[in-house]
C-alpha cells in the first residue's frame, strides 16, 4: 500500500511552467539602452555639426560703438555744464 499524500519523487514532479507571454522586463531594458544610445548619438552629432566659431556680427559691433560714443559725449557735456 502506498501513501497517496506523500510528496512526489524527483521523477514524478512536474516541471514548473514558464510564464506565458512576452518578457516585458528584458524588453524595457533594451528599449532603455536603445533610447540612451540614440540620445547620446544625437548630442554627439549636434556638437560635431555646430560651427566652432561664429562670424562677428558687424551690426551689433556698430551699435555698441555708437552707444559708447553717445555715452562719451554725454559725459563730456556733463563735465562742461556750469556747476
C-alpha positions as CSV (number, residue, x, y, z in Angstrom):
1,X,0.0,0.0,0.0
2,X,1.3,3.4,-1.0
3,X,0.6,6.6,0.7
4,X,-1.2,9.0,-1.7
5,X,-0.4,12.0,0.3
6,X,3.4,11.5,0.2
7,X,5.5,14.1,-1.7
8,X,6.2,13.1,-5.2
9,X,9.8,12.0,-6.0
10,X,12.0,13.9,-8.4
11,X,10.9,11.7,-11.2
12,X,7.3,12.4,-10.6
13,X,7.5,16.2,-10.0
14,X,6.2,18.2,-13.0
15,X,8.4,20.9,-14.5
16,X,7.4,24.4,-13.4
17,X,5.6,26.0,-16.2
18,X,7.2,29.0,-17.8
19,X,5.2,32.2,-17.6
20,X,3.4,32.7,-20.8
21,X,3.6,35.9,-22.7
22,X,6.3,38.4,-23.7
23,X,9.4,39.0,-21.5
24,X,8.5,42.6,-20.6
25,X,11.4,43.4,-18.3
26,X,14.0,42.4,-20.8
27,X,12.2,44.4,-23.5
28,X,12.1,47.5,-21.3
29,X,15.8,47.3,-20.6
30,X,16.7,47.0,-24.3
31,X,14.4,50.0,-25.0
32,X,16.2,52.0,-22.4
33,X,19.6,51.1,-23.8
34,X,18.4,52.0,-27.3
35,X,17.0,55.3,-26.2
36,X,20.1,56.2,-24.3
37,X,22.2,55.3,-27.3
38,X,20.0,57.4,-29.6
39,X,20.2,60.4,-27.3
40,X,23.9,60.2,-27.0
41,X,24.3,59.9,-30.7
42,X,22.0,62.9,-31.2
43,X,24.1,65.1,-28.9
44,X,27.4,64.0,-30.4
45,X,26.2,64.7,-34.0
46,X,24.7,68.0,-32.9
47,X,28.0,69.1,-31.2
48,X,30.0,68.0,-34.3
49,X,27.9,69.9,-36.8
50,X,27.8,73.1,-34.7
51,X,30.3,75.6,-36.0
52,X,33.3,76.1,-33.7
53,X,33.2,79.9,-34.2
54,X,30.5,82.3,-35.1
55,X,31.1,85.1,-37.5
56,X,31.3,88.5,-35.9
57,X,28.1,90.5,-36.1
58,X,29.1,93.8,-37.7
59,X,25.7,95.4,-36.9
60,X,26.0,94.6,-33.2
61,X,29.6,95.9,-33.1
62,X,28.5,99.1,-34.8
63,X,25.6,99.6,-32.4
64,X,27.9,99.1,-29.5
65,X,30.4,101.6,-30.9
66,X,27.5,104.2,-31.3
67,X,26.4,103.6,-27.7
68,X,29.9,104.0,-26.4
69,X,30.3,107.3,-28.4
70,X,27.0,108.6,-27.1
71,X,28.0,107.8,-23.5
72,X,31.3,109.6,-24.1
73,X,29.5,112.7,-25.5
74,X,27.1,112.7,-22.6
75,X,30.0,112.5,-20.1
76,X,31.7,115.4,-21.9
77,X,28.6,117.5,-21.8
78,X,28.1,116.8,-18.1
79,X,31.7,117.9,-17.4
80,X,31.2,121.2,-19.4
81,X,28.0,122.2,-17.6
82,X,28.3,125.1,-15.2
83,X,28.1,123.8,-11.6
